[in-house]
Amino acid sequence: MNSSTTRNWKVLSWNVRGINSQSKWDALRDKITESECDVICFQETKKEAFDLQFIRKFCPSAFDSFEFLPSVGASGGMLVAWKGSLFTGIKIFSNAYAISVEFTSLHNLDKWLLTNVYGPCTSDGKVEFTNWLKNINMPEDVDWILLGDFNLIRKHENRNRVGGNVNDMFLFNEAISRLGLVEIPLQGKKFTWSNMQPSPLLEKLDWVFTSLAWTLSYPGTSVKALSIIPSDHCPCVVSISTSIPRGKIFRFENYWLSIPTFQQLLLHNWSHEVPQGDSAKRLTAKFKSLRKAIKDWQRSLSPLKNTITNIKLVTQFLDLIEEFRDLNLEEWNFRVILKEELLSLLEQQKTYWKQRGAIKWVKFGDASTYFFHANATIRYRKNLIASLESDSGEVLQQRKFNMGSIQR
């Protein structure tokens, strides 16, 4: 998870089909490392109890917090473990089908709810499970993610063969609709379970759903499948992010005005007649046409930074040649042209950064020069003196004394 304002983390969801052997521990650690996850959700652990010493057998040391649902004999069982350096977590609910943990991000104290699900295999159990699921009363504003092995399919296409219980599909979809859940599509595979036979039956039994509130808070959520070995279920890695793809907004650059070809472009396109009778529509059409022409022209420009770097390299190369021999007339004139072009580009770059505001200009412009620091000191002193004029008595005298110390 990043420490920046854009928050990113990953959840590994996997039906592990037991967790009580050295070979399985090695495989689990490998998948945890491969997925780079921050939270793990295991189903069918077939283990009645967990402690931190046992979790260390397959989890990196950063996973120091956990909650679990014990198995019933050698069947069932779930585990949710997470990195305590990133989240605090509290188990708020558990039953035979699920365990829910409310997480609080230590980054910004945002709260979100995770429900790890392991659905039953029997027909009666599936009916009871879907009835429980559809009757969950979840507030609409909760950031909720629901994932795991549901042991149910939503449609016939979730199998590689003809079949599937239509009534189970109906009950499952009804529950999803009643809760207003949003399915996060699986990337990389169509199916998540195999019966591991030479001519296998394949089904999509593992799902990731979120609340509508979640899609607004974490729009960058996606799910990717990893290789199925050694379980008969493939691990699913849920990547969560608040970042939103940036739209392609047209931005007018002030430095374009200093480029001769740009002025020619403006005159040429603005003079075109637009077949619109209404003045407002004609003006709008002209602006749209001009914007398109500028976008096309912009693609032909090399980035300022790259062009400046290249000119500097060529100039340095010519200077180096001059140390061994005199430049011929063409080389000498070429260097003069390059230096003039460099000055023009540097002026354009200055305009570019000024347009992006005072903060970035301080960072990329004169921030490290004596001129900048001298002016900053003068502004600081003027502001401090102005604040002094509003004070009185001993406080004023004390501040004036401190001001004299600063000036000295």
Buried (B, 14 or more C-beta within 10 A) or exposed (E): BEEEEEBBBBBBBBBBBBBEEEEBBEBBBBBBEEBEBBBBBBBBBBBEEBEEEBBEBBBEEBBBBBBBBBBEEEEBBBBBBBBBEBBBBEBEEBEEBBBBBBBBBBBEEBEBBBBBBBBBEEEEBBBBBBEBBBEBEBEEEEBBBBBBBBBBBBEEEBBBEEEBEEEBBEBBBBBBEEBEBBEBEBEEBEBBBBEEEEEBBBBBBBBBBBBBBBEEBBEBBBBBBBEBEBBBBBBBBBBBBBBEEEEEEEEEBEBBEEBEEBEEBBEEBEEEEEEEEEEEEBEEBBEEBBEEBBEEBEEEEEEBEEBBEEBEEBBEEBEEBEEEEEBEEEBEEBBEEBEEBBEEBEEBBBBBBBBEEEEBBBEBBEEEEEEBEEEEEEEEEEEBEEEBEEEEEEEEEEBBEEBEEEEE
